[in-house]
Amino acid sequence: MKLLVTGGAGFIGANFIHYWLKNYPSDEIFNLDKLTYAGNLANLESAASSSKYHFILGDIIDANIVTDLVKNCDVIINFAAETHVDRSIINAGEFIKTNVLGTQVLLQAAKDCNKRFHHVSTDEVFGMLDLRMKEKFSETTPYNPSSPYAASKAAADHLVRSFFHTYGLPVTISNCSNNFGPYQFPEKFIPLAVTNLLENKKVPIYGDGLYVRDWLYVDDHCRAIDLILTKGKIGETYCLGGMTQDINNLQIIKKILEILGKDESAIEFVKDRPGHDRRYAVNWAKAKKELGYEPQEDFDSCLVKTVNWYQNNQAWWQNIKSGAYKEYYKQQYGR
């Protein structure tokens, strides 16, 4: 099989490519990535030596590039997205361009070539849960996005469904909870905390730190997408989560401090951001029942593995935090 992976130089996309090459060595992967600030080919150094892996520099809103690639592939897995909520608050336009218009271009090419399409989305499209309630997001939860990022992903989800209902395009959607693990860009919560602590810097926490998220280890997410591609029902959405009990940001920071042997003086509470959702939690019962999905390890063991990865790969994240990785792309690609 030939797979077109969009956004494969990013965090989840790169982990998925590593996963697929390991588990399906006879398959061929074409990675289309624009190499924005969060795209990093260092994430795929080991894959680059494989004859089954091909990198294509390009934007998903470029219909010519997209159509040529889609014609020669069997399935499209769309990871390409602007994803950082804080950046969407500053500049929503880039999020609409990539997450909405880019998804439309991919869908049109998939329709024209009659190809299987899987869209990777987020639980943030559902909005916010009440801290006092035990309810969780599910596939039937109404959409109620709070940030420009979440709104752009919600719009993309609706587009994907419309291509199924209108044209019969073979699509699936997954709405995942917060991912963590190797290769995550260090602006995100867990890698920012770990790398700051390794640099003996403070760890910033928004507001009171009691914001709750459902955390999904990236390897489990990759396995879940595999199950959707092989067992999922066309036209269906699957919610993917990783936890059975709520945990707030402050508790996570304290766990990281313990792993690294640091004390709580490293915590710095900062002004809250606008539209900050209080709680996310995901009910992944449908994925378990229909696909046989469930996380392989608990949160604590995966957090230890994640912290250890950042400890053992300091050159990787130091190049990002210093901006040195951008100079390489300017020399190689003029950007």
ABEGO torsion letter per residue (X at the ends): XBBBBBGAABAAAAAAAAAAAAABAABBBBBBBAGBAABBAAAAAAAAABAABBBBBEBAABAAAAAAAAAABABBBBABBBABAAAAAABAAAAAAAAAAAAAAAAAAAAAAGBBBBBBBBAAAAEBBBAABABBBBAABBBBBABAAAAAAAAAAAAAAAAAAAAGBBBBBBBBBBBBEBGBBAABAAAAAAAAAAAGBBBBBBEAGABBBBBBBAAAAAAAAAAAAAABBBGBBBBBBABABBBBAAAAAAAAAAAAGBBAAABBBBBBBBGBBABBBBBAAAAAAAAGBBBABBAAAAAAAAAAAAAAAAAAAAAAAAGAAAAAAAAAAGX
